[in-house]
Amino acid sequence: MANPMSEMLMMEMSPADDGGMKAAKELDVVEDENVRSAAPVVTIKARTVKSLLDATNKVLGMFGAEPLQIVAVELEGEELPVPVIKALSMINAAMNDYMGEDAVDMAAMETDKGALIEIAKLQKVLSDKGFKKFLTSAPKAETVATEMTEDMGEEVDEVDEDAMMMRM
């Protein structure tokens, strides 16, 4: 049986509904502005930007994600591009789940020297066999949802049995 709420969401996001598409685009713009506001202002050479993009793309490959299609240019007092920040944030979240610490410190990338240190950290992630295994063995969202539902059902049954035993 279909969930009425998911049917409403599907109707709201149907391609025929321009309002839903406009709302999604507006949310994307707001998200990009939030990401941009948290981005460090950097002054790094094009060569360093290229190294950062290369390392980021290699780590993204471990996730099965598409590589970033960004041209490496010198960044003089500018923010890192939003797609780079999003990709590094995703990598950081996975590393934090894996070992309880971030792989990259965005604030440290303000200069060439700091960016090179952070690039070395990304390259280290590439050779971490445990991280590769973690990524391939991470549970799928559907599996987690099913397990949570099953666990909740078992807990309810146990509580009901305990309540019935108390009444006797």
VEXMIMAR-749611 format. One record per residue (C-alpha): residue number from 1; residue in one letter; chain; x, y, z. Coordinates in pm, whole numbers, padded with zeros to 5 digits, m for minus. Each point is the difference from the previous one (the first is absolute). Example, Ala and Ser with C-alpha at 12.3 -4.5 7.8 and 13.67 -1.06 7.14 Angstrom:
<atoms>
(1, "A", "A", (01230, m00450, 00780))
(2, "S", "A", (00137, 00344, m00066))
</atoms>
This chain:
<atoms>
(1, "M", "A", (00000, 00000, 00000))
(2, "A", "A", (00140, 00338, m00100))
(3, "N", "A", (00063, 00265, 00260))
(4, "P", "A", (m00235, 00299, m00063))
(5, "M", "A", (00271, 00244, 00109))
(6, "S", "A", (00251, m00137, m00250))
(7, "E", "A", (m00266, 00015, m00272))
(8, "M", "A", (m00055, 00369, 00080))
(9, "L", "A", (00374, 00064, m00016))
(10, "M", "A", (00023, m00182, m00331))
(11, "M", "A", (m00285, 00210, m00138))
(12, "E", "A", (00165, 00319, 00126))
(13, "M", "A", (00331, m00087, m00165))
(14, "S", "A", (m00138, m00131, m00330))
(15, "P", "A", (00170, 00141, m00311))
(16, "A", "A", (m00329, 00150, m00114))
(17, "D", "A", (m00008, 00217, 00312))
(18, "D", "A", (00211, 00308, m00067))
(19, "G", "A", (m00065, 00128, 00352))
(20, "G", "A", (00173, m00302, 00153))
(21, "M", "A", (00298, 00043, m00230))
(22, "K", "A", (00022, 00369, 00083))
(23, "A", "A", (m00010, m00079, 00372))
(24, "A", "A", (00276, m00259, m00044))
(25, "K", "A", (00215, 00251, m00189))
(26, "E", "A", (m00059, 00261, 00270))
(27, "L", "A", (00108, m00251, 00265))
(28, "D", "A", (00314, m00074, m00203))
(29, "V", "A", (00082, 00373, m00013))
(30, "V", "A", (m00051, 00036, 00376))
(31, "E", "A", (00215, m00308, 00065))
(32, "D", "A", (00277, 00135, m00224))
(33, "E", "A", (m00012, 00335, 00183))
(34, "N", "A", (00030, m00179, 00336))
(35, "V", "A", (00294, m00206, m00126))
(36, "R", "A", (00165, 00308, m00148))
(37, "S", "A", (m00039, 00194, 00327))
(38, "A", "A", (00188, m00275, 00186))
(39, "A", "A", (00272, m00026, m00264))
(40, "P", "A", (00347, 00122, 00085))
(41, "V", "A", (00140, 00288, m00201))
(42, "V", "A", (00313, m00139, m00160))
(43, "T", "A", (00305, 00121, m00186))
(44, "I", "A", (00147, m00304, m00170))
(45, "K", "A", (00177, m00055, m00330))
(46, "A", "A", (m00160, m00175, m00297))
(47, "R", "A", (00243, m00291, 00039))
(48, "T", "A", (m00118, m00054, 00359))
(49, "V", "A", (m00365, 00027, m00104))
(50, "K", "A", (00066, m00264, m00268))
(51, "S", "A", (00158, m00230, 00261))
(52, "L", "A", (m00298, 00056, 00230))
(53, "L", "A", (m00244, m00082, m00279))
(54, "D", "A", (00197, m00310, m00102))
(55, "A", "A", (00011, m00135, 00357))
(56, "T", "A", (m00366, 00084, 00060))
(57, "N", "A", (m00105, m00173, m00323))
(58, "K", "A", (00197, m00312, 00089))
(59, "V", "A", (m00169, m00021, 00341))
(60, "L", "A", (m00339, 00066, m00161))
(61, "G", "A", (00072, m00302, m00220))
(62, "M", "A", (00013, m00211, 00317))
(63, "F", "A", (m00361, 00107, 00062))
(64, "G", "A", (m00102, m00082, m00355))
(65, "A", "A", (m00073, 00369, m00058))
(66, "E", "A", (00063, 00192, m00320))
(67, "P", "A", (00320, 00208, m00007))
(68, "L", "A", (m00026, 00377, 00031))
(69, "Q", "A", (00023, 00177, m00336))
(70, "I", "A", (00172, 00318, 00115))
(71, "V", "A", (00289, 00180, m00167))
(72, "A", "A", (00292, 00067, 00233))
(73, "V", "A", (00065, 00372, 00018))
(74, "E", "A", (00190, 00212, 00246))
(75, "L", "A", (m00223, 00107, 00286))
(76, "E", "A", (00103, 00338, 00132))
(77, "G", "A", (m00215, 00101, 00297))
(78, "E", "A", (m00296, m00211, m00116))
(79, "E", "A", (m00204, m00283, 00144))
(80, "L", "A", (00052, m00356, m00113))
(81, "P", "A", (m00265, m00096, m00258))
(82, "V", "A", (m00323, m00133, 00155))
(83, "P", "A", (00026, m00347, m00161))
(84, "V", "A", (00347, m00043, 00152))
(85, "I", "A", (m00125, 00100, 00344))
(86, "K", "A", (m00296, m00239, m00027))
(87, "A", "A", (00226, m00286, m00108))
(88, "L", "A", (00247, 00065, 00282))
(89, "S", "A", (m00288, 00020, 00248))
(90, "M", "A", (m00126, m00340, m00117))
(91, "I", "A", (00351, m00146, 00035))
(92, "N", "A", (00031, 00151, 00348))
(93, "A", "A", (m00336, m00145, 00107))
(94, "A", "A", (00103, m00348, m00116))
(95, "M", "A", (00340, 00026, 00168))
(96, "N", "A", (m00165, 00119, 00317))
(97, "D", "A", (m00233, m00302, m00008))
(98, "Y", "A", (00296, m00226, m00067))
(99, "M", "A", (00250, 00121, 00256))
(100, "G", "A", (m00151, 00287, 00193))
(101, "E", "A", (00205, 00275, m00161))
(102, "D", "A", (m00014, 00215, m00311))
(103, "A", "A", (00225, m00067, m00296))
(104, "V", "A", (00032, 00362, m00103))
(105, "D", "A", (00001, 00325, 00196))
(106, "M", "A", (m00157, 00254, m00236))
(107, "A", "A", (00121, 00298, 00201))
(108, "A", "A", (00360, m00117, m00037))
(109, "M", "A", (m00017, 00034, m00378))
(110, "E", "A", (00036, 00377, m00007))
(111, "T", "A", (00356, m00016, m00136))
(112, "D", "A", (00198, m00227, m00231))
(113, "K", "A", (00183, m00153, 00295))
(114, "G", "A", (m00321, m00081, 00188))
(115, "A", "A", (m00168, m00131, m00315))
(116, "L", "A", (00296, m00229, m00072))
(117, "I", "A", (m00025, m00148, 00350))
(118, "E", "A", (m00371, m00066, m00051))
(119, "I", "A", (00069, m00154, m00343))
(120, "A", "A", (00246, m00239, 00167))
(121, "K", "A", (m00278, m00102, 00240))
(122, "L", "A", (m00229, m00076, m00295))
(123, "Q", "A", (00273, m00206, m00163))
(124, "K", "A", (00044, m00193, 00324))
(125, "V", "A", (m00373, m00081, m00005))
(126, "L", "A", (00051, m00155, m00344))
(127, "S", "A", (00239, m00260, 00138))
(128, "D", "A", (m00205, m00080, 00312))
(129, "K", "A", (m00123, m00356, m00062))
(130, "G", "A", (m00224, 00016, 00307))
(131, "F", "A", (m00178, 00305, m00139))
(132, "K", "A", (m00050, m00171, m00337))
(133, "K", "A", (m00152, m00299, 00179))
(134, "F", "A", (m00216, 00234, 00212))
(135, "L", "A", (m00139, 00164, m00315))
(136, "T", "A", (m00081, m00330, m00168))
(137, "S", "A", (m00152, m00154, 00311))
(138, "A", "A", (m00203, 00299, 00112))
(139, "P", "A", (m00368, m00094, 00025))
(140, "K", "A", (m00233, 00126, m00266))
(141, "A", "A", (m00269, 00245, 00112))
(142, "E", "A", (m00275, m00251, m00079))
(143, "T", "A", (00167, m00266, 00214))
(144, "V", "A", (00037, 00238, 00292))
(145, "A", "A", (m00365, 00104, m00026))
(146, "T", "A", (m00111, m00363, m00009))
(147, "E", "A", (00216, m00089, 00300))
(148, "M", "A", (m00134, 00297, 00195))
(149, "T", "A", (m00357, m00095, m00082))
(150, "E", "A", (00062, m00361, 00099))
(151, "D", "A", (00170, 00107, 00323))
(152, "M", "A", (m00286, 00232, 00085))
(153, "G", "A", (m00250, m00279, m00061))
(154, "E", "A", (00192, m00239, 00225))
(155, "E", "A", (00020, 00258, 00278))
(156, "V", "A", (m00372, 00062, m00018))
(157, "D", "A", (m00072, m00373, 00018))
(158, "E", "A", (00228, m00039, 00303))
(159, "V", "A", (m00163, 00293, 00177))
(160, "D", "A", (m00346, m00138, m00072))
(161, "E", "A", (00100, m00344, 00133))
(162, "D", "A", (00143, 00159, 00315))
(163, "A", "A", (m00317, 00205, 00050))
(164, "M", "A", (m00213, m00311, m00038))
(165, "M", "A", (00214, m00193, 00248))
(166, "M", "A", (m00032, 00281, 00256))
(167, "R", "A", (m00378, m00008, m00026))
(168, "M", "A", (m00013, m00370, 00081))
</atoms>
